[in-house]
Amino acid sequence: MVQITEYLYIVRDGEILGGEPIIKGTRTPVRAIVETWRMGVAPEEIPKGMPHLSLPQVFGALTYYSDHQDEINDYIERNRIPDELIDPLVRDL
């Protein structure tokens, strides 16, 4: 069941990623946008790598993150691949 949030583009769906905040109409978690932004990609550039997203959706995700940093940081940490499991050939890319 989709749970609406107070954010226009952000919803939760218990059947998608266990209810983690996602972009409405997609399976894209807010954390994916935040992690891309943290890697230095400008918000305006994110839809080029994720063409199913619009710029307003990207800014909506970053707004959600601004208001819920602890929650999203927790999702990021829970989904982080431990360094020892990353192939050395791609570790520093």
N, C-alpha and C positions, 0 to 999 in steps of 0.2 A: 504494500500500500504506500502510495506516494504521500509524503508529509511535506506540506508547504512550509517555507520559512518566511521570515519577514523581509527576505532579500529576493528581489524580482527574479533573478536567474538561478537561485540556489534552492535545491530540494533535497530530501532524503527519501530513499526507497529501500525498505528492508530487504528487498530481493536483489539489490545492486550494491555490491561491496559492503554488505552488512549494515546498510543505513548510513554509511559515510556521506558527508555532504558532496553532492555532484552538481554539475551544470544541468539544468532542466532540459529534458529531451535528449540527453546523452548519457553515456556511462563514464564520462570524464570527471574524475574527482577534483575537487578544489586543490588538493595537495599537488596534483600534476602541474597545474598552472603556477602554483607558488614555487615549486621546485624549479621549473623552467625560468621563472623570473629571477630566482636566487642565483641561477647560473649566469646571470648577466644579460639575459634576453629582454629587450624592452617590451613592455606590454603590447605596443603597436605591432611588434614582430611576431608575437606568439601565434596569431591566427595563420601565419604563413606555414608554420610547422604543424598546426592543428587546424586545418582548413574547415573543419566542421563547426568551429567556434567563431563567433563574431567578436569584434572589439568590445562592445558593451558587456558580453558575457565574461570576457577576460577581466575587465575592470570590476565587474560584479564579484568575481571570485576573489580578486585582491582586496576588495572592500570587506567581503566576508572574513578573509584572513586577518585583516587589520583589527576587526572586532573580536576574533576568536583565535588568536595566535596560539594559545596553549593547546587547544583542541587539535588544530591542524598540525602543529609541530609534533604532537603525540602520534597522529596518523602517519606522518612522514617517518618518524623514528621506528614505528612498528613495521613499516614496509621497507625499511632500509636493508640493502643487501650487505652483509658483513664483508669487510675488506678481504678477509681470507678466502671468500668464495668468488671473488672477482678475478677473472683471468688477468695475469700480469700484462698481457698484451694490450688490454683495453683499460686497465686501471687508471691511467693518467690522461685519458682522452678528455 
